Amino acid sequence: MTTAIDAQNAAWAANVEARNGTMAAAVDAARATILEAKVAFLDALDAREKEIRWAITSIYNYDYQSALNDGLTAARNAMDATCEARLEDLLAQLADVEATWAAHTASETDSLNANTAEEVARCENHK
């Protein structure tokens, strides 16, 4: 009987390892996609900002140029802060997914180990 239990536990361990690998790969892919999207978003903002600043230079009155540039700088800083906050939120969500997965896996493994010990003890008592 213990041979069968050991075989089942080995299969469980292999299954957990495979699922952990799949989960880690999925979270890594999500993290990479999020970071790639951030870079693309910031590149698009940079391009728009460059065009707007170029247009601002066509205004001959320096005071207006300065005010427009200051306003654009403030708007860009706000967009950068929003982007950074969204990035932090998404990465925190991924960290939460990883922590939840790890806790669930540990709980299930602990349950399996407790059931195994109980079953082995029951088998030994019946010998």
C-alpha positions in Angstrom: 0.0 0.0 0.0 2.8 2.5 0.9 4.3 1.9 -2.6 1.0 3.0 -4.2 0.8 6.0 -1.9 4.4 6.9 -2.7 3.6 6.7 -6.4 0.6 8.9 -6.1 2.6 11.4 -4.1 5.4 11.4 -6.7 2.7 12.0 -9.4 1.3 14.8 -7.3 4.7 16.4 -6.9 5.3 16.2 -10.7 1.9 17.7 -11.3 2.5 20.6 -8.9 5.9 21.3 -10.4 4.5 21.4 -13.9 1.6 23.7 -12.8 4.0 25.9 -11.0 6.1 26.2 -14.1 3.0 27.0 -16.2 1.9 29.6 -13.7 5.3 31.2 -13.4 5.6 31.4 -17.2 2.1 33.0 -17.5 2.9 35.6 -14.8 6.3 36.3 -16.4 4.6 36.8 -19.8 2.0 39.1 -18.3 4.7 41.1 -16.6 6.6 41.4 -19.8 3.5 42.5 -21.7 2.7 45.1 -19.1 6.3 46.5 -19.3 6.2 46.5 -23.1 2.9 48.3 -23.1 4.4 51.0 -20.8 7.3 51.5 -23.1 5.0 51.8 -26.1 2.7 54.2 -24.3 5.6 56.4 -23.2 7.1 56.4 -26.7 3.7 57.6 -28.0 3.6 60.3 -25.4 7.1 61.4 -26.3 6.2 61.6 -30.0 3.1 63.7 -29.2 4.9 65.9 -26.8 7.6 66.5 -29.5 5.0 67.5 -32.0 3.2 69.8 -29.6 6.5 71.5 -28.5 7.4 72.0 -32.1 4.0 73.6 -32.7 4.5 75.9 -29.7 7.8 77.2 -31.2 5.7 78.8 -34.0 4.2 81.2 -31.5 6.2 84.4 -31.6 5.2 85.7 -28.2 7.7 84.3 -25.7 5.3 84.6 -22.7 2.7 82.4 -24.5 5.4 79.9 -25.5 6.6 79.7 -21.9 3.1 79.3 -20.5 2.2 76.6 -23.1 5.5 74.8 -22.4 4.9 74.9 -18.7 1.4 73.6 -19.1 2.6 70.8 -21.4 5.3 69.9 -18.9 2.7 69.7 -16.1 0.4 67.6 -18.3 3.1 65.3 -19.2 4.2 64.9 -15.6 0.6 64.0 -14.7 0.4 61.4 -17.5 3.7 59.9 -16.4 2.5 59.7 -12.8 -0.8 58.1 -13.9 1.1 55.6 -16.0 3.5 54.8 -13.2 0.6 54.3 -10.7 -1.2 52.0 -13.2 2.0 50.0 -13.7 2.4 49.6 -9.9 -1.2 48.5 -9.6 -0.9 45.9 -12.3 2.4 44.6 -10.9 0.8 44.4 -7.4 -2.0 42.4 -8.9 0.5 40.0 -10.4 2.3 39.7 -7.1 -1.1 39.0 -5.4 -1.8 36.2 -8.0 1.6 34.7 -7.3 1.1 34.8 -3.5 -2.4 33.4 -3.8 -1.1 30.6 -6.0 1.8 29.8 -3.6 -0.5 29.8 -0.6 -3.0 27.5 -2.3 -0.3 25.1 -3.5 1.3 25.0 0.0 -2.1 24.4 1.6 -2.9 21.6 -0.8 0.5 20.0 -0.4 0.2 20.2 3.4 -3.2 18.5 3.1 -1.8 15.8 0.9 1.1 15.2 3.4 -1.3 15.0 6.3 -3.6 12.6 4.5 -0.6 10.5 3.5 0.6 10.3 7.1 -2.8 9.4 8.2 -3.2 6.7 5.6 0.3 5.2 6.2 -0.5 5.1 9.9 -3.8 3.4 9.3 -2.2 0.9 7.1 0.5 0.2 9.6 -2.1 -0.3 12.4 -3.9 -2.9 10.3 -0.8 -5.0 9.7 
